[in-house]
Every structure is written in C-alpha cells, then in structure tokens.
Amino acid sequence: DAGVIQSPRHEVTEMGQEVTLRCKPISGHNSLFWYRQTMMRGLELLIYFNNNVPIDDSGMPEDRFSAKMPNASFSTLKIQPSEPRDSAVYFCASSLRLAGVETQYFGPGTRLLVL
Amino acid sequence: KQEVTQIPAALSVPEGENLVLNCSFTDSAIYNLQWFRQDPGKGLTSLLLIQSSQREQTSGRLNASLDKSSGRSTLYIAASQPGDSATYLCAVGGGGSYIPTFGRGTSLIVHP
C-alpha cells in the first residue's frame, strides 16, 4: 500500500480564499483523523471519522472549517475563508482497529501558508 | 481533559549514549499509548504501541514502558545514533474510542 496520501503537499494562498485539502486513507482502514500542527500549539486533533461518519469534531476551530468523508477512500478538509492564522501543517491519519490494537498511520502533511 | 507532557523538550547527546524520554499523562483511564517519530518536514511514523494491559513493548534498540497508575511512559533508546535525531511524540488514547491526545514532543539531536 502507498500509505496515507495527501494533496497538495504545499499550498500558498491569500487571505479570504477557499482552501481544500485532500486525503486518501490506507485501503481497509475504518478511522480517519485530521490534525493541525503549529509551533505554538503542537499537534491538535481537528476531526475524527469512523466508518465515514464524523464522530468528534470538537477540535474544529470555527465555522470556517468543514470536513467531509463521502466514502471510505477519500476525505476533504475545507477552509473558507482562509486567514493567516490558519497557516500550519495539516496531517491526515488513518487507522484500523484489529483485535483491540489500533495504530495510526500519518500522511506526509500539507503545508499551508495564508498570506 | 487529558493532558500529556513530555520532558525534556529538547535533548542533545553524543553518539552511543543510552537515553530516556519521558511522557506523563493526567488521566490514567487510557486505552493505549503510542510513541511516534517525526523527522523535520515529514509526517509522524509510529514506533511502538502499548495497550493499557501491557507494561512494555520493544522494537530493536527501542523499549517503551507504561505505568498507568503513575501516569507515565518512558521511551528508552539504546546506543543512540545520529540517525535517531528527530522529534519523538507520545500520544495517549482514552475513553471508549481511540481519540489520542498528543504531547508536544522531545526534540532529540544525536551528534557524532
């Protein structure tokens, strides 16, 4: 398997623009996580899907952020409108709970810079 | 709310030293604890996963221990090498589902 795939790898945009980040989890995994990492706040969980259903979105900063998982092989994180404080690295991770063991596998991340 | 603390925040050691990274958590009702490695500009790579019923896990030169009662985990790296230089994060999963809380990480530099 190619692992968790994220696109784009880098994104530079201007304040107010819409940004869409994409994630393809590992085939067969049933959980998907979106994280944001900054120097100031470390790694923060934004939203967690299980079997394509959002289970916990309490980490989503505000209404400007939205996430979808239309099927088991694809998820998007959208920011509209974007602001400079959204600049961060956004990671997608997937996992499969098997016999009580659940290991997360991370994608390479999308580095977002909002000017 | 679970809080995870990693000490030290940064560590610089000469090659060959054995070293210990610490992770502490406030709520002992955990599901599991996972140690990750993050290289600069990269994503996180899972190193070791310890279930709540386990006391330790080993992989090569790495050994992770878990003491739920005291809310602590340690990652032991034997005979450190320059290639071990990275940031090491621990993540604690708790409650009825695995929603992990991450520490801020320990940035390790192993110099030749």
Boltz contact constraints between the chains, C-beta under 6 A:
constraints:
  - contact:
      token1: [A, 42]
      token2: [B, 104]
      max_distance: 6.0
  - contact:
      token1: [A, 43]
      token2: [B, 102]
      max_distance: 6.0
  - contact:
      token1: [A, 48]
      token2: [B, 99]
      max_distance: 6.0
  - contact:
      token1: [A, 56]
      token2: [B, 99]
      max_distance: 6.0
  - contact:
      token1: [A, 91]
      token2: [B, 43]
      max_distance: 6.0
  - contact:
      token1: [A, 102]
      token2: [B, 98]
      max_distance: 6.0
  - contact:
      token1: [A, 103]
      token2: [B, 46]
      max_distance: 6.0
  - contact:
      token1: [A, 103]
      token2: [B, 49]
      max_distance: 6.0
  - contact:
      token1: [A, 106]
      token2: [B, 43]
      max_distance: 6.0
  - contact:
      token1: [A, 106]
      token2: [B, 44]
      max_distance: 6.0
  - contact:
      token1: [A, 107]
      token2: [B, 43]
      max_distance: 6.0
  - contact:
      token1: [A, 108]
      token2: [B, 43]
      max_distance: 6.0
  - contact:
      token1: [A, 109]
      token2: [B, 43]
      max_distance: 6.0
